Amino acid sequence: MKTAVCPDCGSDVNVGSQPRVGKQVVCDSCGAELEVVWLDPIELDYPMMDFDDYEELSEDER
Ligand SMILES: [Zn+2]
């Protein structure tokens, strides 16, 4: 098992034995929902939640 540091509380978060970018994990310590954003070293960040804004931007570009 590998761990990464929670950006919210600084605790080690279990990301499984073969983490991938985009894998969603939950911090055991603070309950934050996180996503693997980088693998070497493993970094966690908050997942993108603003789907409305994202879709708006894509439509404007087309
Ligand atoms: Zn945490």
N, CA, C, O and the ligand as a Tripos MOL2 file, in Angstrom:
@<TRIPOS>MOLECULE
protein
  249   247    63     0     0
PROTEIN
NO_CHARGES

@<TRIPOS>ATOM
      1 N           0.8400   -1.2070    0.0000 N.3       1 MET1
      2 CA          0.0000    0.0000    0.0000 C.3       1 MET1
      3 C           0.8740    1.2560    0.0000 C.2       1 MET1
      4 O           1.9170    1.3060    0.6510 O.2       1 MET1
      5 N           0.4290    2.2540   -0.7350 N.am      2 LYS2
      6 CA          1.1570    3.5190   -0.7540 C.3       2 LYS2
      7 C           0.3050    4.5970   -0.1000 C.2       2 LYS2
      8 O          -0.9190    4.4970   -0.0220 O.2       2 LYS2
      9 N           0.9800    5.6040    0.3530 N.am      3 THR3
     10 CA          0.2570    6.6950    0.9890 C.3       3 THR3
     11 C           0.6920    8.0230    0.3880 C.2       3 THR3
     12 O           1.7860    8.1470   -0.1610 O.2       3 THR3
     13 N          -0.1820    9.0040    0.5030 N.am      4 ALA4
     14 CA          0.1270   10.3630    0.0940 C.3       4 ALA4
     15 C          -0.3710   11.2950    1.1880 C.2       4 ALA4
     16 O          -1.1810   10.9110    2.0310 O.2       4 ALA4
     17 N           0.1230   12.5160    1.1600 N.am      5 VAL5
     18 CA         -0.2350   13.4530    2.2200 C.3       5 VAL5
     19 C          -1.5390   14.1660    1.8780 C.2       5 VAL5
     20 O          -1.7040   14.6920    0.7770 O.2       5 VAL5
     21 N          -2.4510   14.1730    2.8250 N.am      6 CYS6
     22 CA         -3.7140   14.8870    2.6500 C.3       6 CYS6
     23 C          -3.4540   16.3940    2.6310 C.2       6 CYS6
     24 O          -2.8390   16.9240    3.5550 O.2       6 CYS6
     25 N          -3.9220   17.0960    1.5760 N.am      7 PRO7
     26 CA         -3.7010   18.5500    1.5050 C.3       7 PRO7
     27 C          -4.5230   19.3090    2.5390 C.2       7 PRO7
     28 O          -4.2760   20.4860    2.8010 O.2       7 PRO7
     29 N          -5.4910   18.6340    3.1160 N.am      8 ASP8
     30 CA         -6.3710   19.2960    4.0670 C.3       8 ASP8
     31 C          -5.8130   19.2460    5.4870 C.2       8 ASP8
     32 O          -5.7170   20.2750    6.1560 O.2       8 ASP8
     33 N          -5.4410   18.0350    5.9520 N.am      9 CYS9
     34 CA         -5.0320   17.8980    7.3480 C.3       9 CYS9
     35 C          -3.5830   17.4370    7.5060 C.2       9 CYS9
     36 O          -3.0590   17.4270    8.6200 O.2       9 CYS9
     37 N          -2.9250   17.0510    6.3950 N.am     10 GLY10
     38 CA         -1.5210   16.6800    6.4880 C.3      10 GLY10
     39 C          -1.2770   15.2390    6.8830 C.2      10 GLY10
     40 O          -0.1240   14.8370    7.0380 O.2      10 GLY10
     41 N          -2.3250   14.4490    7.0500 N.am     11 SER11
     42 CA         -2.1580   13.0510    7.4170 C.3      11 SER11
     43 C          -1.8310   12.2070    6.1970 C.2      11 SER11
     44 O          -2.0750   12.6150    5.0620 O.2      11 SER11
     45 N          -1.2770   11.0270    6.4430 N.am     12 ASP12
     46 CA         -1.0480   10.0850    5.3560 C.3      12 ASP12
     47 C          -2.3700    9.4460    4.9530 C.2      12 ASP12
     48 O          -3.1340    8.9780    5.7970 O.2      12 ASP12
     49 N          -2.6240    9.4360    3.6450 N.am     13 VAL13
     50 CA         -3.8490    8.8510    3.1240 C.3      13 VAL13
     51 C          -3.4830    7.6310    2.2930 C.2      13 VAL13
     52 O          -2.6000    7.6970    1.4380 O.2      13 VAL13
     53 N          -4.1550    6.5300    2.5410 N.am     14 ASN14
     54 CA         -3.9160    5.3010    1.7990 C.3      14 ASN14
     55 C          -4.4580    5.4430    0.3750 C.2      14 ASN14
     56 O          -5.6390    5.7330    0.1890 O.2      14 ASN14
     57 N          -3.6000    5.2390   -0.6290 N.am     15 VAL15
     58 CA         -4.0440    5.3730   -2.0210 C.3      15 VAL15
     59 C          -4.0160    4.0350   -2.7430 C.2      15 VAL15
     60 O          -4.1420    3.9920   -3.9670 O.2      15 VAL15
     61 N          -3.8510    2.9340   -1.9990 N.am     16 GLY16
     62 CA         -3.8410    1.6150   -2.6230 C.3      16 GLY16
     63 C          -2.4590    1.2480   -3.1260 C.2      16 GLY16
     64 O          -1.5230    2.0420   -3.0300 O.2      16 GLY16
     65 N          -2.3340    0.0400   -3.6640 N.am     17 SER17
     66 CA         -1.0190   -0.4430   -4.0730 C.3      17 SER17
     67 C          -0.6260    0.0730   -5.4470 C.2      17 SER17
     68 O           0.5620    0.2160   -5.7370 O.2      17 SER17
     69 N          -1.6190    0.3580   -6.3070 N.am     18 GLN18
     70 CA         -1.3260    0.8750   -7.6460 C.3      18 GLN18
     71 C          -2.1920    2.0880   -7.9540 C.2      18 GLN18
     72 O          -3.1400    1.9950   -8.7330 O.2      18 GLN18
     73 N          -1.8700    3.2230   -7.3490 N.am     19 PRO19
     74 CA         -2.6720    4.4240   -7.5670 C.3      19 PRO19
     75 C          -2.5210    4.9350   -8.9960 C.2      19 PRO19
     76 O          -1.4760    4.7710   -9.6270 O.2      19 PRO19
     77 N          -3.5850    5.5550   -9.4890 N.am     20 ARG20
     78 CA         -3.5480    6.1730  -10.8220 C.3      20 ARG20
     79 C          -4.0040    7.6170  -10.6970 C.2      20 ARG20
     80 O          -4.7300    7.9760   -9.7690 O.2      20 ARG20
     81 N          -3.5680    8.4390  -11.6450 N.am     21 VAL21
     82 CA         -4.0510    9.8190  -11.6820 C.3      21 VAL21
     83 C          -5.5600    9.7870  -11.9080 C.2      21 VAL21
     84 O          -6.0510    9.1200  -12.8190 O.2      21 VAL21
     85 N          -6.2780   10.5120  -11.0710 N.am     22 GLY22
     86 CA         -7.7270   10.5460  -11.1670 C.3      22 GLY22
     87 C          -8.4130    9.6140  -10.1900 C.2      22 GLY22
     88 O          -9.6330    9.6610  -10.0320 O.2      22 GLY22
     89 N          -7.6290    8.7600   -9.5270 N.am     23 LYS23
     90 CA         -8.2130    7.8640   -8.5310 C.3      23 LYS23
     91 C          -8.7340    8.6730   -7.3520 C.2      23 LYS23
     92 O          -8.0480    9.5640   -6.8510 O.2      23 LYS23
     93 N          -9.9420    8.3640   -6.9130 N.am     24 GLN24
     94 CA        -10.5310    9.1130   -5.8180 C.3      24 GLN24
     95 C         -10.3140    8.3660   -4.5170 C.2      24 GLN24
     96 O         -10.5320    7.1570   -4.4340 O.2      24 GLN24
     97 N          -9.8870    9.0910   -3.5150 N.am     25 VAL25
     98 CA         -9.6510    8.5040   -2.2020 C.3      25 VAL25
     99 C         -10.2820    9.4100   -1.1450 C.2      25 VAL25
    100 O         -10.5560   10.5840   -1.3950 O.2      25 VAL25
    101 N         -10.5020    8.8520    0.0190 N.am     26 VAL26
    102 CA        -11.0530    9.6280    1.1270 C.3      26 VAL26
    103 C         -10.0670    9.5870    2.2800 C.2      26 VAL26
    104 O          -9.5910    8.5200    2.6680 O.2      26 VAL26
    105 N          -9.7680   10.7500    2.8200 N.am     27 CYS27
    106 CA         -8.8480   10.8270    3.9470 C.3      27 CYS27
    107 C          -9.4910   10.2160    5.1920 C.2      27 CYS27
    108 O         -10.5960   10.5960    5.5780 O.2      27 CYS27
    109 N          -8.7970    9.2770    5.8110 N.am     28 ASP28
    110 CA         -9.3350    8.6370    7.0090 C.3      28 ASP28
    111 C          -9.4040    9.6160    8.1790 C.2      28 ASP28
    112 O         -10.2690    9.4890    9.0460 O.2      28 ASP28
    113 N          -8.5120   10.5740    8.2050 N.am     29 SER29
    114 CA         -8.4270   11.4650    9.3580 C.3      29 SER29
    115 C          -9.4910   12.5570    9.3450 C.2      29 SER29
    116 O         -10.1340   12.8120   10.3640 O.2      29 SER29
    117 N          -9.6820   13.2120    8.1750 N.am     30 CYS30
    118 CA        -10.5960   14.3560    8.1460 C.3      30 CYS30
    119 C         -11.7990   14.1160    7.2370 C.2      30 CYS30
    120 O         -12.7220   14.9300    7.2100 O.2      30 CYS30
    121 N         -11.8010   13.0090    6.4930 N.am     31 GLY31
    122 CA        -12.9580   12.6870    5.6550 C.3      31 GLY31
    123 C         -13.0010   13.4470    4.3470 C.2      31 GLY31
    124 O         -14.0070   13.3920    3.6400 O.2      31 GLY31
    125 N         -11.9220   14.1660    4.0010 N.am     32 ALA32
    126 CA        -11.9020   14.9270    2.7580 C.3      32 ALA32
    127 C         -11.9010   13.9840    1.5570 C.2      32 ALA32
    128 O         -11.1940   12.9760    1.5480 O.2      32 ALA32
    129 N         -12.7020   14.3240    0.5430 N.am     33 GLU33
    130 CA        -12.6970   13.5630   -0.6960 C.3      33 GLU33
    131 C         -11.6090   14.1260   -1.5920 C.2      33 GLU33
    132 O         -11.6180   15.3100   -1.9280 O.2      33 GLU33
    133 N         -10.6690   13.2690   -1.9770 N.am     34 LEU34
    134 CA         -9.4870   13.7160   -2.6980 C.3      34 LEU34
    135 C          -9.2860   12.8950   -3.9520 C.2      34 LEU34
    136 O          -9.9020   11.8470   -4.1430 O.2      34 LEU34
    137 N          -8.4040   13.4010   -4.8070 N.am     35 GLU35
    138 CA         -8.1180   12.7320   -6.0650 C.3      35 GLU35
    139 C          -6.6130   12.7240   -6.2730 C.2      35 GLU35
    140 O          -5.9340   13.7050   -5.9700 O.2      35 GLU35
    141 N          -6.0920   11.6150   -6.7940 N.am     36 VAL36
    142 CA         -4.6630   11.5390   -7.1000 C.3      36 VAL36
    143 C          -4.3940   12.4050   -8.3360 C.2      36 VAL36
    144 O          -4.9890   12.1840   -9.3920 O.2      36 VAL36
    145 N          -3.5050   13.3820   -8.2050 N.am     37 VAL37
    146 CA         -3.2160   14.2800   -9.3190 C.3      37 VAL37
    147 C          -1.8050   14.0850   -9.8730 C.2      37 VAL37
    148 O          -1.4820   14.5940  -10.9460 O.2      37 VAL37
    149 N          -0.9720   13.3570   -9.1480 N.am     38 TRP38
    150 CA          0.4010   13.1430   -9.6100 C.3      38 TRP38
    151 C           0.9140   11.8760   -8.9520 C.2      38 TRP38
    152 O           0.5160   11.5520   -7.8330 O.2      38 TRP38
    153 N           1.8050   11.1460   -9.6440 N.am     39 LEU39
    154 CA          2.2320    9.8500   -9.1320 C.3      39 LEU39
    155 C           3.6680    9.8130   -8.6140 C.2      39 LEU39
    156 O           3.9930    8.9320   -7.8190 O.2      39 LEU39
    157 N           4.5150   10.7060   -9.0190 N.am     40 ASP40
    158 CA          5.9120   10.6130   -8.6110 C.3      40 ASP40
    159 C           6.4580   11.9780   -8.2430 C.2      40 ASP40
    160 O           7.0350   12.6340   -9.1100 O.2      40 ASP40
    161 N           6.3170   12.4400   -7.0340 N.am     41 PRO41
    162 CA          5.7110   11.6950   -5.9070 C.3      41 PRO41
    163 C           4.1940   11.7520   -5.9740 C.2      41 PRO41
    164 O           3.6200   12.5670   -6.6960 O.2      41 PRO41
    165 N           3.5570   10.8780   -5.2120 N.am     42 ILE42
    166 CA          2.0990   10.8640   -5.2070 C.3      42 ILE42
    167 C           1.5710   12.1180   -4.5260 C.2      42 ILE42
    168 O           1.9140   12.4260   -3.3850 O.2      42 ILE42
    169 N           0.7200   12.8370   -5.2670 N.am     43 GLU43
    170 CA          0.1180   14.0470   -4.7110 C.3      43 GLU43
    171 C          -1.3970   13.9510   -4.7860 C.2      43 GLU43
    172 O          -1.9550   13.4090   -5.7400 O.2      43 GLU43
    173 N          -2.0410   14.4780   -3.7790 N.am     44 LEU44
    174 CA         -3.4980   14.5060   -3.7310 C.3      44 LEU44
    175 C          -3.9810   15.9370   -3.8320 C.2      44 LEU44
    176 O          -3.3140   16.8710   -3.3860 O.2      44 LEU44
    177 N          -5.1610   16.0950   -4.4330 N.am     45 ASP45
    178 CA         -5.7840   17.4110   -4.4860 C.3      45 ASP45
    179 C          -7.2960   17.2230   -4.4610 C.2      45 ASP45
    180 O          -7.7960   16.1040   -4.5790 O.2      45 ASP45
    181 N          -8.0010   18.3040   -4.3090 N.am     46 TYR46
    182 CA         -9.4530   18.2150   -4.2860 C.3      46 TYR46
    183 C          -9.9640   17.9760   -5.7000 C.2      46 TYR46
    184 O          -9.4940   18.6160   -6.6410 O.2      46 TYR46
    185 N         -10.9170   17.0660   -5.8650 N.am     47 PRO47
    186 CA        -11.4580   16.8190   -7.2060 C.3      47 PRO47
    187 C         -12.2280   18.0270   -7.7240 C.2      47 PRO47
    188 O         -12.7580   18.8240   -6.9500 O.2      47 PRO47
    189 N         -12.2800   18.1450   -9.0490 N.am     48 MET48
    190 CA        -13.0410   19.2150   -9.6840 C.3      48 MET48
    191 C         -14.5270   18.9790   -9.4520 C.2      48 MET48
    192 O         -15.0610   17.9490   -9.8640 O.2      48 MET48
    193 N         -15.1870   19.9020   -8.8100 N.am     49 MET49
    194 CA        -16.6080   19.7390   -8.5450 C.3      49 MET49
    195 C         -17.4700   20.6500   -9.4170 C.2      49 MET49
    196 O         -18.6760   20.4270   -9.5260 O.2      49 MET49
    197 N         -16.8820   21.6640  -10.0370 N.am     50 ASP50
    198 CA        -17.6670   22.6550  -10.7740 C.3      50 ASP50
    199 C         -17.9160   22.2010  -12.2080 C.2      50 ASP50
    200 O         -17.3850   22.7740  -13.1590 O.2      50 ASP50
    201 N         -18.7290   21.1680  -12.3420 N.am     51 PHE51
    202 CA        -18.9880   20.6350  -13.6790 C.3      51 PHE51
    203 C         -19.7470   21.6390  -14.5350 C.2      51 PHE51
    204 O         -19.5600   21.6720  -15.7510 O.2      51 PHE51
    205 N         -20.5880   22.4480  -13.9320 N.am     52 ASP52
    206 CA        -21.3550   23.4300  -14.6950 C.3      52 ASP52
    207 C         -20.4190   24.4160  -15.3860 C.2      52 ASP52
    208 O         -20.5770   24.7170  -16.5700 O.2      52 ASP52
    209 N         -19.4470   24.9120  -14.6340 N.am     53 ASP53
    210 CA        -18.5080   25.8670  -15.2050 C.3      53 ASP53
    211 C         -17.6920   25.2310  -16.3100 C.2      53 ASP53
    212 O         -17.4100   25.8570  -17.3320 O.2      53 ASP53
    213 N         -17.3140   23.9790  -16.0970 N.am     54 TYR54
    214 CA        -16.4800   23.2780  -17.0760 C.3      54 TYR54
    215 C         -17.2330   23.1050  -18.3970 C.2      54 TYR54
    216 O         -16.6740   23.3360  -19.4690 O.2      54 TYR54
    217 N         -18.4900   22.7010  -18.3170 N.am     55 GLU55
    218 CA        -19.2820   22.5060  -19.5360 C.3      55 GLU55
    219 C         -19.4930   23.8280  -20.2650 C.2      55 GLU55
    220 O         -19.4470   23.8850  -21.4940 O.2      55 GLU55
    221 N         -19.7200   24.8770  -19.5020 N.am     56 GLU56
    222 CA        -19.9190   26.1810  -20.1050 C.3      56 GLU56
    223 C         -18.6980   26.5860  -20.9300 C.2      56 GLU56
    224 O         -18.8230   27.0820  -22.0490 O.2      56 GLU56
    225 N         -17.5380   26.3680  -20.3660 N.am     57 LEU57
    226 CA        -16.2950   26.7460  -21.0360 C.3      57 LEU57
    227 C         -16.1160   25.9440  -22.3270 C.2      57 LEU57
    228 O         -15.7150   26.4960  -23.3520 O.2      57 LEU57
    229 N         -16.4130   24.6510  -22.2790 N.am     58 SER58
    230 CA        -16.2410   23.8050  -23.4530 C.3      58 SER58
    231 C         -17.1620   24.2380  -24.5850 C.2      58 SER58
    232 O         -16.7630   24.2500  -25.7490 O.2      58 SER58
    233 N         -18.4020   24.5960  -24.2370 N.am     59 GLU59
    234 CA        -19.3470   24.9980  -25.2730 C.3      59 GLU59
    235 C         -18.9290   26.3170  -25.9130 C.2      59 GLU59
    236 O         -19.1180   26.5160  -27.1130 O.2      59 GLU59
    237 N         -18.3710   27.2030  -25.1250 N.am     60 ASP60
    238 CA        -17.9410   28.4870  -25.6730 C.3      60 ASP60
    239 C         -16.8090   28.2970  -26.6890 C.2      60 ASP60
    240 O         -16.7100   29.0320  -27.6710 O.2      60 ASP60
    241 N         -15.9800   27.3200  -26.4390 N.am     61 GLU61
    242 CA        -14.8400   27.0980  -27.3360 C.3      61 GLU61
    243 C         -15.2780   26.5040  -28.6630 C.2      61 GLU61
    244 O         -14.6100   26.6900  -29.6800 O.2      61 GLU61
    245 N         -16.3990   25.7880  -28.6600 N.am     62 ARG62
    246 CA        -16.8900   25.2000  -29.9150 C.3      62 ARG62
    247 C         -17.7840   26.1420  -30.5900 C.2      62 ARG62
    248 O         -18.3040   25.8390  -31.6630 O.2      62 ARG62
    249 ZN         -7.1920   14.7960    5.7420 Zn       63 ZN63
@<TRIPOS>BOND
     1     1     2 1
     2     2     3 1
     3     3     4 2
     4     3     5 am
     5     5     6 1
     6     6     7 1
     7     7     8 2
     8     7     9 am
     9     9    10 1
    10    10    11 1
    11    11    12 2
    12    11    13 am
    13    13    14 1
    14    14    15 1
    15    15    16 2
    16    15    17 am
    17    17    18 1
    18    18    19 1
    19    19    20 2
    20    19    21 am
    21    21    22 1
    22    22    23 1
    23    23    24 2
    24    23    25 am
    25    25    26 1
    26    26    27 1
    27    27    28 2
    28    27    29 am
    29    29    30 1
    30    30    31 1
    31    31    32 2
    32    31    33 am
    33    33    34 1
    34    34    35 1
    35    35    36 2
    36    35    37 am
    37    37    38 1
    38    38    39 1
    39    39    40 2
    40    39    41 am
    41    41    42 1
    42    42    43 1
    43    43    44 2
    44    43    45 am
    45    45    46 1
    46    46    47 1
    47    47    48 2
    48    47    49 am
    49    49    50 1
    50    50    51 1
    51    51    52 2
    52    51    53 am
    53    53    54 1
    54    54    55 1
    55    55    56 2
    56    55    57 am
    57    57    58 1
    58    58    59 1
    59    59    60 2
    60    59    61 am
    61    61    62 1
    62    62    63 1
    63    63    64 2
    64    63    65 am
    65    65    66 1
    66    66    67 1
    67    67    68 2
    68    67    69 am
    69    69    70 1
    70    70    71 1
    71    71    72 2
    72    71    73 am
    73    73    74 1
    74    74    75 1
    75    75    76 2
    76    75    77 am
    77    77    78 1
    78    78    79 1
    79    79    80 2
    80    79    81 am
    81    81    82 1
    82    82    83 1
    83    83    84 2
    84    83    85 am
    85    85    86 1
    86    86    87 1
    87    87    88 2
    88    87    89 am
    89    89    90 1
    90    90    91 1
    91    91    92 2
    92    91    93 am
    93    93    94 1
    94    94    95 1
    95    95    96 2
    96    95    97 am
    97    97    98 1
    98    98    99 1
    99    99   100 2
   100    99   101 am
   101   101   102 1
   102   102   103 1
   103   103   104 2
   104   103   105 am
   105   105   106 1
   106   106   107 1
   107   107   108 2
   108   107   109 am
   109   109   110 1
   110   110   111 1
   111   111   112 2
   112   111   113 am
   113   113   114 1
   114   114   115 1
   115   115   116 2
   116   115   117 am
   117   117   118 1
   118   118   119 1
   119   119   120 2
   120   119   121 am
   121   121   122 1
   122   122   123 1
   123   123   124 2
   124   123   125 am
   125   125   126 1
   126   126   127 1
   127   127   128 2
   128   127   129 am
   129   129   130 1
   130   130   131 1
   131   131   132 2
   132   131   133 am
   133   133   134 1
   134   134   135 1
   135   135   136 2
   136   135   137 am
   137   137   138 1
   138   138   139 1
   139   139   140 2
   140   139   141 am
   141   141   142 1
   142   142   143 1
   143   143   144 2
   144   143   145 am
   145   145   146 1
   146   146   147 1
   147   147   148 2
   148   147   149 am
   149   149   150 1
   150   150   151 1
   151   151   152 2
   152   151   153 am
   153   153   154 1
   154   154   155 1
   155   155   156 2
   156   155   157 am
   157   157   158 1
   158   158   159 1
   159   159   160 2
   160   159   161 am
   161   161   162 1
   162   162   163 1
   163   163   164 2
   164   163   165 am
   165   165   166 1
   166   166   167 1
   167   167   168 2
   168   167   169 am
   169   169   170 1
   170   170   171 1
   171   171   172 2
   172   171   173 am
   173   173   174 1
   174   174   175 1
   175   175   176 2
   176   175   177 am
   177   177   178 1
   178   178   179 1
   179   179   180 2
   180   179   181 am
   181   181   182 1
   182   182   183 1
   183   183   184 2
   184   183   185 am
   185   185   186 1
   186   186   187 1
   187   187   188 2
   188   187   189 am
   189   189   190 1
   190   190   191 1
   191   191   192 2
   192   191   193 am
   193   193   194 1
   194   194   195 1
   195   195   196 2
   196   195   197 am
   197   197   198 1
   198   198   199 1
   199   199   200 2
   200   199   201 am
   201   201   202 1
   202   202   203 1
   203   203   204 2
   204   203   205 am
   205   205   206 1
   206   206   207 1
   207   207   208 2
   208   207   209 am
   209   209   210 1
   210   210   211 1
   211   211   212 2
   212   211   213 am
   213   213   214 1
   214   214   215 1
   215   215   216 2
   216   215   217 am
   217   217   218 1
   218   218   219 1
   219   219   220 2
   220   219   221 am
   221   221   222 1
   222   222   223 1
   223   223   224 2
   224   223   225 am
   225   225   226 1
   226   226   227 1
   227   227   228 2
   228   227   229 am
   229   229   230 1
   230   230   231 1
   231   231   232 2
   232   231   233 am
   233   233   234 1
   234   234   235 1
   235   235   236 2
   236   235   237 am
   237   237   238 1
   238   238   239 1
   239   239   240 2
   240   239   241 am
   241   241   242 1
   242   242   243 1
   243   243   244 2
   244   243   245 am
   245   245   246 1
   246   246   247 1
   247   247   248 2
@<TRIPOS>SUBSTRUCTURE
     1 MET1         2 RESIDUE 1 A MET
     2 LYS2         6 RESIDUE 1 A LYS
     3 THR3        10 RESIDUE 1 A THR
     4 ALA4        14 RESIDUE 1 A ALA
     5 VAL5        18 RESIDUE 1 A VAL
     6 CYS6        22 RESIDUE 1 A CYS
     7 PRO7        26 RESIDUE 1 A PRO
     8 ASP8        30 RESIDUE 1 A ASP
     9 CYS9        34 RESIDUE 1 A CYS
    10 GLY10       38 RESIDUE 1 A GLY
    11 SER11       42 RESIDUE 1 A SER
    12 ASP12       46 RESIDUE 1 A ASP
    13 VAL13       50 RESIDUE 1 A VAL
    14 ASN14       54 RESIDUE 1 A ASN
    15 VAL15       58 RESIDUE 1 A VAL
    16 GLY16       62 RESIDUE 1 A GLY
    17 SER17       66 RESIDUE 1 A SER
    18 GLN18       70 RESIDUE 1 A GLN
    19 PRO19       74 RESIDUE 1 A PRO
    20 ARG20       78 RESIDUE 1 A ARG
    21 VAL21       82 RESIDUE 1 A VAL
    22 GLY22       86 RESIDUE 1 A GLY
    23 LYS23       90 RESIDUE 1 A LYS
    24 GLN24       94 RESIDUE 1 A GLN
    25 VAL25       98 RESIDUE 1 A VAL
    26 VAL26      102 RESIDUE 1 A VAL
    27 CYS27      106 RESIDUE 1 A CYS
    28 ASP28      110 RESIDUE 1 A ASP
    29 SER29      114 RESIDUE 1 A SER
    30 CYS30      118 RESIDUE 1 A CYS
    31 GLY31      122 RESIDUE 1 A GLY
    32 ALA32      126 RESIDUE 1 A ALA
    33 GLU33      130 RESIDUE 1 A GLU
    34 LEU34      134 RESIDUE 1 A LEU
    35 GLU35      138 RESIDUE 1 A GLU
    36 VAL36      142 RESIDUE 1 A VAL
    37 VAL37      146 RESIDUE 1 A VAL
    38 TRP38      150 RESIDUE 1 A TRP
    39 LEU39      154 RESIDUE 1 A LEU
    40 ASP40      158 RESIDUE 1 A ASP
    41 PRO41      162 RESIDUE 1 A PRO
    42 ILE42      166 RESIDUE 1 A ILE
    43 GLU43      170 RESIDUE 1 A GLU
    44 LEU44      174 RESIDUE 1 A LEU
    45 ASP45      178 RESIDUE 1 A ASP
    46 TYR46      182 RESIDUE 1 A TYR
    47 PRO47      186 RESIDUE 1 A PRO
    48 MET48      190 RESIDUE 1 A MET
    49 MET49      194 RESIDUE 1 A MET
    50 ASP50      198 RESIDUE 1 A ASP
    51 PHE51      202 RESIDUE 1 A PHE
    52 ASP52      206 RESIDUE 1 A ASP
    53 ASP53      210 RESIDUE 1 A ASP
    54 TYR54      214 RESIDUE 1 A TYR
    55 GLU55      218 RESIDUE 1 A GLU
    56 GLU56      222 RESIDUE 1 A GLU
    57 LEU57      226 RESIDUE 1 A LEU
    58 SER58      230 RESIDUE 1 A SER
    59 GLU59      234 RESIDUE 1 A GLU
    60 ASP60      238 RESIDUE 1 A ASP
    61 GLU61      242 RESIDUE 1 A GLU
    62 ARG62      246 RESIDUE 1 A ARG
    63 ZN63       249 GROUP 0 **** ****
